[in-house]
Amino acid sequence: MTDGFDDGGTYFDIQIDGGSPDTEIWLGDDAGHLVQKEVGILRSSLIPGHYVVEFGLGAACYPVELRANVRLTQREIEAGRPCERPTVRLDLGA
């Protein structure tokens, strides 16, 4: 993560409940990398920071800021303002 929230030693639990049992939930980091996909319910432990969520690949993207254990629903997330999916930055070296 590039947001500087944490040195990687602290993890928080996140749970995102999809609108139905077959909802695809895509979780991406602030660098634009898709890091996890689940169907129905996404459960993970992550370092604090900024993430993005999509309910179906290529669907609207929503920001999620993780600073504590959290449980969210698709409805709660989609009630917020969508954001641009971060552009993947590759460091190909010199």
Secondary structure, DSSP 4 states (H G I P E B T S, - for coil): --S-S--S---EEEEEE-SSTT-EEEEEETTS-EEEEEESEEEEEE-SEEEEEESSTTS-EEEEEESS-EEEEHHHHHTS--BPPPPP------
